[in-house]
């Protein structure tokens, strides 16, 4: 019955590897987001998708590639992982693209060694 | 982009005390939300409040959009209120910006 779910919850990997984080929402929302929270707790938006269409891309390195197979899923693939990618990544969703009330997933803590 | 400033950055309270957290923003916003990030890292919606006043139990929030600020009131604080409180705003383009948060510690 979880509204926004993410897998995995923890991800530990070596520099240079490629990894994916999955996100699913069962709220029937049209818009989904990825956020990055760094070690100082600062939260920044990375991407936003509305009905599988990219609407916001915030100067994120092109090693990060979001993929939305349908409006209930927004996955994040990261190539050639770097130490600075270590962070907590949150997925969120909202009813529409004008950033209606957002609901967040539990987060994925990524550690790059 | 819109600048969001939260104050105070840190707050330590004794259980039972009241507090007010402030969020100032630099431009007109379409939406505003308050979140609580608990010590386990979970982000919990508190209020969706682009304008006006809302109350939920011991918490209430007021946004004065014309003056570009929002306040979050916590009354009779409990240790479970500890964590980081974030204010987040978005403009008409849908781009959201989070403040740096207020870290609240409630001592028993």
Contacts between the chains, C-beta under 8 A, distances in Angstrom:
chain1	res1	chain2	res2	distance
A	31	B	94	7.8
A	33	B	96	7.7
A	41	B	37	7.5
A	41	B	84	5.9
A	41	B	100	7.6
A	41	B	101	5.8
A	41	B	103	8.0
A	42	B	98	7.4
A	42	B	100	6.2
A	43	B	86	6.6
A	43	B	88	7.6
A	43	B	98	4.1
A	44	B	98	7.2
A	45	B	95	7.0
A	45	B	96	5.4
A	45	B	97	7.8
A	48	B	94	6.5
A	55	B	94	6.5
A	56	B	94	6.4
A	56	B	95	5.9
A	58	B	95	7.8
A	88	B	41	6.4
A	90	B	43	6.5
A	97	B	94	5.2
A	98	B	30	6.0
A	98	B	31	7.4
A	98	B	90	7.5
A	98	B	92	6.9
A	98	B	94	5.4
A	99	B	30	6.6
A	99	B	31	5.3
A	99	B	90	3.8
A	99	B	94	4.8
A	99	B	95	7.9
A	99	B	96	5.5
A	100	B	31	7.1
A	100	B	48	7.9
A	101	B	31	7.7
A	101	B	33	6.5
A	101	B	45	6.7
A	101	B	48	3.9
A	102	B	33	6.5
A	102	B	45	7.5
A	102	B	88	7.7
A	102	B	96	7.5
A	103	B	45	6.5
A	104	B	35	7.6
A	104	B	42	7.8
A	104	B	43	4.1
A	104	B	45	7.8
A	106	B	41	7.6
A	106	B	42	6.0
A	107	B	41	5.5
A	107	B	42	7.4
A	107	B	43	7.5
A	109	B	41	7.7
